[in-house]
Amino acid sequence: MAFIKWSGATDRGTALTTELDALAAGSRSNAGSEIANQTNKDKYAVLELTVDFVSAPAAGGFVRIYMVVAPDGTNYEDGSSSVDPGAHKVVRTIPVRADTAAQRLTSVPFLLSPYKTKFLLTNDTSQAFPASGSQVKLYTWNDEG
């Protein structure tokens, strides 16, 4: 029986950073930095959220992360702080702890599309994000050779 192995993961950089600054509870961020997956052609991904809340989120709090793409290489599908990208664009939810200690949390792996890609985040934690320092990073990989 043949097994398909995963290649090593690659840090594709920060997907969301200043878009999260002071993001109010119940609000959605603007789209973050463009990820050139039409070039990278990565197949799998994990997102890592780092945040240090000033006030503890309520138990059961979480963030929703959306992925929007530009299939034609230029025009992104709808999605911004004021335009809901739709439930079908949520790639992962990440639960947060009811704690003011710094948190480093990762998503479950998900599939990427072979297009230019951006991410957005909805804050369902019951607390505003800090004024600065929060981020979401993207790590990607493919099947080995």
Secondary structure, 3 states (H helix, E strand, C coil): CCCCCECCCEEEEEEECHHHCCCCCCCECCCCCCEEHHHHCCCEEEEEEEECCCCCCCCCCEEEEEEEEECCCCCCCCCCCCCCCCHHHEEEEEECCCCCCCEEEECCCEECCCCEEEEEEEEECCCCCCCCCCEEEEEEECECC
